[in-house]
Amino acid sequence: MPKQNDAVAGATPYAALTPECLLDAIESTGLTCDGRINALNSYENRVYQVWLAQGGSIVAKVYRPRRWRRAAILEEHAFALALAQGELPVVAPMMIKGGTLFEHAGFMLALYPRQGGRTPEFEDEETLRWLGRFIARIHAIGALEDFEHRPMLSIREFGEEPVRYLLKHEFVPADLRTAYETTALDVLGRVKHRWAEAGRFTPLRLHGDCHAGNILWTDSNPGGPHFVDLDDARMGPAVQDIWMWLDGERAARQQQLGAIIAGYREFYDFNPAQLALIEPLRTLRIMHYAGWLARRWDDPAFPRSFPFFNTQRYWQDHILALREQAAALDEAPLELENR
């Protein structure tokens, strides 16, 4: 890999990613751009819609330096390509000159076909069954082999490490530090207890971050969902790719879950013991998000885009959210009803 320049390797990793650098990187693959660039909504990486001289546009994804090693990115690409080859609606990277990952000026990037769409209608049971069928097919392929270079979803990475980082680097205000630390440690204890209650499960390759923003729904023929952005793909429990679709009061979430799993089981088995992991996974996501913002706070894009973070009000609300999760972790897990 080419040696990274100081701007790439430092606290402002994208300072050297000028429009000229981006266009040169894309054209180094053999494509020709017409000069138009539109920055898309992304923070961990930088993502752009780029128009081509021959017409149409593509999406260029520039990976955050030092986040993933090359081998881990190539595993992400191989997984996406395997899913696409299995006729699943996953937006996979473009294969150009036999490769999917390109390097220019110290940056690694991938190019994707542009895919439009809207947010799915999660309140519609047929939509949820449809999503359940597709995520089951993704998991069926994901279960065929394991990731070698990408990690396992763990309490340590998503819970313990963010808490340690926030405390070590003194992000939490002094007057709230004790409340945060005691609440976080209490919640982590409850998460570990619920995780143990779920028992053993077989981890598989996951999308990993299957929230509404990473699913694009189209009405054209063939319509339906398109899954994008496998940047957080990793090994873990199947329910990780499902729980983020559940919303509302318990009765509503119960009904939504039933529709999803009804569709899921048409193509793949689902272990109901994993339902005990829903609230632990939600808790870990809340904790990880705070740690993620803190770790990226030296990137100038983050203070501009997340001005609410690291304020007194933010930490008060964060501690309250953790306390609410402590209560949720004490409730009985959702159950599958006979449908």
VOKOLPA-164946 format. One record per residue: x, y, z of N, C-alpha, C in turn. Coordinates in steps of 0.05 Angstrom, whole numbers, plus 32768, in hexadecimal, padded with zeros to 4 digits. Layout:
! VOKOLPA-164946
XYZXYZXYZ/...
This chain:
! VOKOLPA-164946
80117FE88000800080008000801280198000/800B802D7FF0801C80457FF0801D8052800B/8034805F80118037806D802B80238084802C/8016808680448002809B8047801080B5804D/800580CB8041801080E58048800680EE8063/80128103806E800B810C808A7FEE8112808D/7FE1811F80797FC58126807C7FB3810E807D/7FBB80F8806F7FAB80E0806F7FAE80D2808A/7FC780D180947FCD80C280AC7FC580D080C6/7FC180EA80C57FBD80FA80DD7FA180FB80E6/7F9B810E80F87F80811181047F6C811B80F0/7F74812780DA7F62813080C57F67812080AC/7F5E810780AC7F6680F480987F5D80FA807C/7F4A810C80797F408112805E7F49812D8054/7F5B813A80627F648155805A7F708155803E/7F7D813F80367F89813D801C7F7681338006/7F5D812D800E7F4A81237FFA7F3C813B7FED/7F4A81487FDC7F3E815E7FCD7F2D81547FB6/7F1C81657FAA7F0D815B7F937F1F81517F7D/7F36815E7F797F4981567F647F54813A7F6B/7F5A81367F847F65811C7F8D7F5081067F88/7F37810B7F8F7F2280F87F8B7F1E80F17F6E/7F1D81057F5D7F1A81007F407F3180F17F35/7F4A80F87F3D7F6180EA7F347F6080CC7F3D/7F5780C77F567F5580AC7F607F42809C7F4F/7F2B80A77F487F1780997F387F2280947F1C/7F2E80A87F107F3880A57EF57F5080937EF3/7F5D808E7F0A7F73807A7F0A7F69805E7F05/7F4F805A7F087F43803F7F027F3C803C7EE5/7F3F80517ED57F3880507EB97F1F805E7EB1/7F0F80667EC57EF680757EC07EFD80937EBB/7EEB80A17EAD7EEF80BD7EA87ED880CD7EB4/7EDE80E07EC67ECA80F07ED37EC5810A7EC4/7EAC81157EC87EA7812F7EBA7EAB81467ECD/7EB481417EE67EBB81567EF87EA6815C7F0E/7E8E81517F0B7E7981567F1F7E7B81427F36/7E7A814C7F4E7E7C813C7F677E6781467F7A/7E5A81337F877E46813A7F9C7E4C81297FB5/7E5481367FCB7E5981287FE47E40811C7FF0/7E4081037FF67E2880F680027E2C80F48020/7E1680ED802E7E1580EE804B7E2480D68056/7E3D80DB805E7E4E80C6806A7E6380D3807B/7E6A80C680917E7E80D280A47E9580C080A9/7E9080A780AD7EA6809480B27EB98092809A/7EAD809180837EBC8092806A7EB380AB805B/7EBE80B080447EB480C680337EA880B9801A/7E9080C180147E8180B57FFE7E7780CB7FEB/7E7A80C77FD17E7380DC7FBE7E6580D07FA6/7E5280DF7F9C7E4780D97F817E5880E77F6D/7E6180D97F597E7380E47F457E6880DE7F29/7E6780F37F197E5C80F07EFE7E7280E97EEA/7E6C80D87ED77E7F80CE7EC37E7C80DC7EA9/7E9180DF7E9A7E9180EC7E807E7F80DE7E6C/7E7D80C37E6F7E6D80B47E5C7E4F80B47E64/7E4880C27E797E2C80C47E827E2880B37E9B/7E1480BB7EAB7E0E80AD7EC37E2180B47EDA/7E1D80A87EF17E2E80AD7F077E3380947F17/7E4880947F287E4F807E7F397E52808A7F56/7E5680787F697E5B80807F847E7780777F8C/7E87808A7F957EA280857F9E7EA480857FBC/7EAE80707FC87EB1806E7FE57ECF806E7FEB/7ED880827FFA7EF3808480037EF5807C8020/7F03806680257F04805A80407F14806C8053/7F0B806E806C7F19807C80807F35806F8085/7F4A807D80827F65807280857F68806580A1/7F74804E80A17F7C803F80B97F64803380C8/7F4C803480BD7F36802780CB7F36800980C5/7F36800280AB7F367FE680A37F507FE18094/7F5B7FC980987F727FC180887F677FB8806C/7F797FB880597F717FB1803E7F637F96803D/7F6D7F82804B7F627F67804B7F457F678055/7F3F7F7880697F247F7A80747F117F878060/7F1A7F9B80527F0A7FA8803D7F047F948027/7F187F85801F7F147F7280097F007F5C8011/7F007F55802B7EEC7F4280357ED07F4D8033/7ECD7F67803A7EB37F7480367EAA7F738019/7EBC7F7980077EB67F797FEA7EAE7F5D7FE1/7EBE7F497FEA7EB87F2D7FE17E9D7F247FEB/7E957F2C80037E7B7F25800E7E657F327FFE/7E687F4C7FF87E547F5A7FE87E527F4E7FCC/7E687F467FC07E677F3A7FA57E5A7F1F7FA6/7E5F7F0F7FBB7E527EF57FBE7E347EF87FC1/7E2C7F0C7FD07E0F7F117FD37E027F197FB8/7E107F2B7FAA7E057F337F907E047F1C7F7C/7E187F0B7F7D7E187EF47F6C7E027EE07F73/7DF97EE17F8C7DE27ED17F957DC87EDE7F8F/7DC87EF37F7E7DB07F027F757DA27F0F7F8D/7DB27F197FA07DA77F297FB57DAB7F467FAF/7D997F577FB77D9A7F747FB17DAD7F837FC2/7DC77F7C7FC07DDC7F8A7FCF7DED7F997FBB/7DF27FB37FC17E027FC37FAF7E1F7FBD7FB4/7E2B7FAE7FA27E477FA57FA47E5A7FB87F96/7E737FB87F9D7E877FC97F907E8B7FC17F73/7E927FD47F627E977FCF7F467EB17FC17F43/7EB27FAD7F317ECA7F9F7F2A7ED67FAD7F12/7EEE7FB87F157EFC7FC67EFF7F187FBB7EFD/7F1F7FB17EE67F397FA67EE17F407F907EF5/7F2C7F807EFC7F307F697F0E7F317F707F2B/7F2C7F897F337F2D7F917F4F7F167FA27F57/7F127FA47F727EFD7FB57F7D7F077FCA7F90/7F207FC87F987F2C7FDB7FAB7F447FE97F9E/7F4380037F9E7F5880137F907F6680257FA4/7F7F802D7F9D7F8F803E7FAF7F9A80557F9F/7F98806D7FAC7FA380857F9F7FA980997FB5/7FC180A47FB47FCA80B97FC67FC680B27FE3/7FC980987FEA7FC6808F80067FAA8088800E/7F97808B7FFC7F7B808480027F74806A7FF4/7F62805B80017F5680437FF57F39804A7FEE/7F3080427FD67F1580487FCE7F0880327FBE/7EEE80327FBE7EDE801F7FAE7EC9802F7F9F/7EC180247F887EAC80317F787E94801F7F76/7E7C802C7F777E63801D7F777E5080287F63/7E3F80177F587E2980227F477E1680337F59/7E0B80487F4E7DF980587F5E7DDE804A7F60/7DD380497F787DBA803C7F7D7DA880507F8C/7D9280587F807D7F80697F8D7D6B80597F9D/7D5A80677FAB7D45805A7FBB7D3D806B7FD3/7D2980607FE17D1E806E7FF87D1E805B8010/7D18806680277D188056803F7D008043803E/7D04802A80467CED801780467CD780208059/7CBF801680547CA8801C80667CA78006807C/7CB6800C80927CB97FF880A77C9F7FF280B6/7C8B800380B37C727FFE80C07C607FEB80B0/7C697FE380987C597FD180877C637FB4808B/7C527FA280937C5A7F8780997C657F788081/7C5A7F7D806A7C647F6F80527C807F78804B/7C867F92804F7CA17F9C804C7CB47F8E805F/7CAB7F8B80787CBC7F7E808C7CC17F618085/7CAD7F53807B7CB17F3780737CC47F35805B/7CC27F4980497CD47F4A80327CF07F4E803B/7CF57F61804E7D0F7F6680587D197F4D8067/7D087F3F80767D107F2780847D197F128071/7D0B7F0F805A7D147EFB80467D307F01803B/7D347F1A80357D4E7F2280297D657F20803D/7D607F2880567D767F2780697D7C7F0A806F/7D687EF8806F7D6D7EDC80727D7E7ED0805C/7D797ED980447D8A7ECF802D7DA67EDA802F/7DA97EF280397DC47EFD803E7DD27EEC8053/7DC47EE580687DD07ED5807E7DD67EB98075/7DC67EAE80637DCB7E9380597DE67E92804B/7DEC7EA7803C7E067EA8802E7E1B7EB08043/7E157EC280557E287EC9806A7E317EB2807B/7E207E9E807E7E277E87808F7E397E738082/7E3E7E7680687E4D7E6280597E6B7E628061/7E757E7980697E917E7B80737E937E928086/7EAA7E9380947EAE7EA980A77EC07EBE809C/7EBE7ED680A77ED17EEB80A17EEC7EE380AF/7F017EE980A27F1C7EE480AD7F287EFD80B7/7F237F1480AA7F307F2D80B07F1E7F4280BD/7F047F3B80C07EF27F4E80CC7EE97F4380E7/7EE37F5580FA7EE07F4C81167EC47F40811C/7EC27F3581347EA97F2C813F7E9C7F43814F/7E827F46814C7E747F5A815C7E777F51817A/7E817F63818B7E877F5B81A67E7F7F7181BA/7E7A7F6981D27E757F7C81E87E8E7F8D81ED/7EA57F8181EB7EBE7F9081EF7EC17FA781DC/7EBE7FA281C27EC27FB881AE7EAC7FCD81AF/7E937FC481B37E7C7FD781B07E737FE281CB/7E7D7FD781E17E757FE281FB7E8C7FE9820D/7E9D7FD682147EB37FDC82277EC77FF0821C/7ED07FED82037EE47FFF81F87EDA801B81F5/7EC2802081EC7EB8803C81EB7EB780498207/7EAE803A821B7EAD804582367EC9804D8240/7EDC803B823C7EF7804182447F0280598236/7EFD805B821C7F088071820C7EFC808C8216/7EE2808D821A7ED580A582227EDF80AF823D/7EE3809C824F7EED80A3826A7F0B80AB8269/7F1B809C825A7F3880A282597F3D80BD824D/7F2E80C482387F3280DE822A7F2180F48235/7F1380F0824B7F058104825A7EF081138248/7EE0810482397ECB811082297EB38116823B/7EAE8105824F7E97810982617E9D81208274/7E8C813482777E908149828B7E96813F82A7/7EA6814D82B57EAF814382D07E97813F82E2/7E83815082E17E6C814D82F37E5A813682EC/7E5E812A82D47E4D811482CB7E5D80FA82C9/7E7780FB82CE7E8980E482CA7E8080CC82DC/7E7B80D182F57E7480BB83077E5980AF82FE/7E4680C082F77E2C80B582EF7E2F80A582D5/7E3F80AF82C27E4380A082A97E51808682AE/7E67808682BE7E77806E82C27E67805982D0/7E59806082E57E49804C82F47E32804182E3/7E25805382D47E0F804A82C37E19803882AD/7E2F803F82A07E3A8030828A7E4380148293/7E50801382AA7E597FF982B47E427FE782BD/7E2D7FF482C87E157FE482CF7E087FD982B7/7E057FEA82A27DF87FE182897E097FCB827C/7E237FCE827C7E347FB9826F7E307F9E827E/7E2D7F9F82987E297F8782A77E0E7F7A829F/7DFA7F8A829B7DE07F7F82937DE27F748276/7DF17F8182657DF47F78824A7E027F5C824A/7E167F59825A7E247F3F825B7E127F298266/7E017F3082797DEF7F1D82847DDB7F13826F/7DCF7F2782607DBC7F1F824C7DC97F108235/7DE27F17822F7DF17F09821A7DF57EEC8221/7DFB7EE7823B7DFF7ECC82447DE57EBD8244/7DCF7ECB824A7DB47EBE824A7DAD7EB4822E/7DB67EC3821A7DAF7EBB81FE7DBC7EA081F6/7DD17E9982057DDE7E7F81FF7DF07E8181E6/7DF87E6A81DD7E0A7E6881C67DFA7E6D81AD/7E067E7B819A7DFA7E7F81807E117E7D816B/7E097E7681537E1D7E73813E7E207E8E8130/7E377E9B81337E3B7EB581257E3D7EB18107/7E357EC580F87E387EC480DB7E407EDF80D0/7E477EE080B77E4D7EFA80AB7E347F0B80A8/7E367F2380B27E1E7F3580B37E237F4E80A2/7E0D7F5B809B7E0E7F7680907E1B7F8780A6/7E127F8580BF7E1E7F9280D67E127FAC80DE/7E087FBB80CB7DFD7FD680D17DE47FDA80C0/7DD17FC880C37DBA7FC780B17DA37FD980BB/7DA97FF380BE7D95800680C67D86801080AD/7D71802080B27D608029809C7D6F80388086/7D848047808E7D928057807A7DA380468068/7DA8802D806E7DB7801B805D7DA68008804D/7D8C800E804C7D797FFF803B7D6B80128029/7D6D800F800F7D6080207FFC7D4A80107FEE/7D32801B7FEF7D1B800D7FE47D13801A7FC9/7D0F80097FB57D0880137F9B7CED80067F93/7CDE80157F837CC4800C7F7A7CC580027F5D/7CDC80067F507CDF7FFD7F347CE17FDF7F33/7CDF7FD47F1C7CE07FB77F187CFC7FAE7F11/7D097F9D7F217CFE7F917F3A7D017FA47F51/7CEC7FA87F607CEC7FBA7F777CF57FAC7F90/7CF47FBB7FA67CFB7FB07FC07D157FBC7FCB/7D207FAF7FDF7D377FBA7FED7D517FB67FDF/7D637FC97FE37D7F7FC67FDB7D907FCD7FF3/7DA27FBB7FFA7DB37FBE80127DCD7FCB800A/7DD57FE080177DEE7FEE80107E007FEF8029/7E197FF680247E2D7FFC80397E327FE5804C/7E437FD380447E4B7FBD80557E657FC48065/7E6A7FDD80697E837FE680757E877FDA8091/7E707FD5809F7E717FCA80BA7E6C7FAC80BB/7E6E7F9F80A47E6A7F8280A47E7D7F7480B7/7E737F6180C67E837F5280D97E757F3980E1/7E817F2880F17E747F1080FC7E627F188113/7E4C7F0981177E3B7F0F812D7E217F00812C/7E0E7F05813F7DF47EF8813F7DE27F038129/7DD17EF2811E7DBF7EFA81097DAD7F118110/7DA57F12812A7D927F2781327D9E7F438130/7DB87F46812E7DC57F60812B7DBA7F6E8112/7DB47F5F80FD7DAB7F6A80E47D8C7F6E80E3/7D7F7F6A80FA7D627F6B80FB7D587F7F810F/7D657F8181277D597F90813D7D567FAE8137/7D667FB981257D647FD681207D4A7FDD8111/7D3C7FCA81067D237FCF80F87D0C7FD0810B/7D107FCA81247CFA7FC981387CF77FE48145/7CDF7FEE81487CDB800981537CC0800B8160/7CBD801D81747CA4802181817CA18012819B/7C89801181A57C83800381BE7C877FE581BA/7C877FD681D17C8D7FBA81D07C7A7FAB81BD/7C607FB181BF7C4D7FA381AE7C537FA78190/7C5A7FC081897C617FC5816D7C7A7FB68165/7C8E7FB681767CA77FA9816F7CA37F8A816D/7C917F80817E7C8B7F64817D7C7E7F5D8162/7C6C7F6D81597C5F7F68813F7C727F6B8128/7C837F7F81297C977F8381147CAA7F6B8113/7CB37F62812A7CC57F4B812B7CB87F32811F/7C9F7F2E81257C917F16811B7C917F1680FC/7C8C7F2E80F07C8B7F2F80D37CA77F2A80C7/7CBC7F3680D37CD77F3280C97CDF7F1580CA/7CDB7F0880E17CE47EEC80E47CD37ED980D3/7CBA7EE080CF7CA97ECF80BD7CB67ECF80A1/7CBE7EE680977CCC7EE6807D7CE77ED9807F/7CF67EDE80947D117ED480977D117EB58096/7CFE7EA980A47CFE7E8B80A67CF57E7E808C/7CED7E8D80787CE87E81805E7D027E798050/7D187E8580597D327E7F804B7D487E76805E/7D457E7B80787D5B7E74808B7D4F7E7080A7/7D5C7E5F80B67D537E5B80D27D5A7E7280E4/7D4A7E7880F77D507E8C810B7D4D7E818127/7D627E8581377D637E7C81527D567E908164/7D3F7E8A81707D307E9E81807D3F7EA68199/7D537E9781A27D637E9E81B97D717EB981B5/7D777EBF819B7D857ED881957D747EF1819C/7D5A7EEE81A07D497F0581A67D527F1281C1/7D5F7F0281D27D697F0D81EB7D807F2181E6/7D8B7F2281CE7DA17F3381C77D987F4F81BD/7D7E7F5281B87D757F6B81AB7D7C7F8381BD/7D747F8381D67D7A7F9A81E77D987F9D81ED/7DA77F8781F17DC47F8A81F47DD07F9781DB/7DC77F8F81C37DD37F9B81AB7DCB7FB881A8/7DB37FBF81B07DAB7FDB81AF7DBC7FEC81C2/7DC17FE181DA7DD17FEE81EE7DED7FF281E4/7DF97FDE81D87E147FE081CE7E167FF481B8/7E027FF681A87E02800A81927E028027819D/7DF3802B81B37DF2804681BF7E0E804C81CB/7E1A803981D87E35803E81E47E4A804281CE/7E49803181BA7E5D803381A47E5A804D8195/7E42805781927E3E807181837E4C80888192/7E49808981AC7E57809E81BB7E75809C81B8/7E7F808381BA7E9C807F81B77EA68086819B/7E95807F81877E9C8085816B7E9F80A38167/7E8C80B281707E8D80CF816D7EA680DA817B/7EAD80D081937EC480D981A17EDE80D38192/7EE080BB81877EF880B381797EFC80C3815F/7EE680CE81547EE880DC813B7EE780FB813F/7EE8810481587EE48120815E7EFA81328152/7F118127814D7F27813781407F23813A8122/7F10812B81177F0A812F80FA7EF7814780F8/7EFF815C80EA7EF0817580EA7ED3817180E1/7ECD815C80D27EB1815780C97E9F815180E0/7EAA814680F67E98813C810B7E8E8153811D/7E9E816681267E92817C81357E7E818D8125/7E83818F810B7E70819D80FA7E55818E80F8/7E57817480F57E3F816480F07E31815A8109/7E3F8159811F7E33815081387E378164814E/7E2D817D814B7E328192815F7E27818B817B/7E148179817C7E07817281957E19816181A7/7E2D8154819A7E3E814181A97E51815181BC/7E57814381D27E6A814E81E67E61816781F4/7E47816B81F57E3C818182057E308175821F/7E2C818682327E20817D824B7E05816F8247/7DF5817A82357DDB816E822F7DDE81528223/7DF2815082117DF6813682047DFB81208219/7E0E8126822B7E158111823F7DFF810B8253/7DEF812082597DD8811B826A7DC48108825C/7DBF810D82427DAD80FD82337DB880E0822F/7DD280DF822B7DDF80C582277DDD80B38240/7DE180BF82577DDF80B082707DC280A78274/7DAF80B9826D7D9380B1826F7D8C809A825D/7D97809B82447D92808582317D9D806B823B/7DB4806C82487DBF805382537DAE8049826A/7DA4805B827B7D92805282917D7880468286/7D6E805182707D56804682647D5C802A8259/7D748027824E7D7C800C82447D807FF8825B/7D89800282727D8B7FF082897D6F7FE48290/7D5B7FF5828E7D407FEC82947D367FD9827E/7D3D7FDF82647D357FCE824E7D437FB28250/7D5B7FB2825A7D6A7F99825D7D5E7F878273/7D4E7F9382847D417F8382997D267F778290/7D1C7F8182797D037F76826F7D077F5C8260/7CF27F4D825E7CF37F3482507CF77F398232/7D077F2982247D0B7F2D82087CF17F2A81F8/7CF17F3681E07CDB7F3181CE7CD97F1381C7/7CC17F0A81C07CBC7EEE81BA7CB17EEB819F/7CB57ED481937CAA7ECE81797C8E7EC1817E/7C7A7ECC81707C5F7EC181727C5A7EAE815B/7C497E9C815E7C417E8A81487C317E9A8134/7C3A7E9B811B7C2C7EAB81077C237E9980F1/
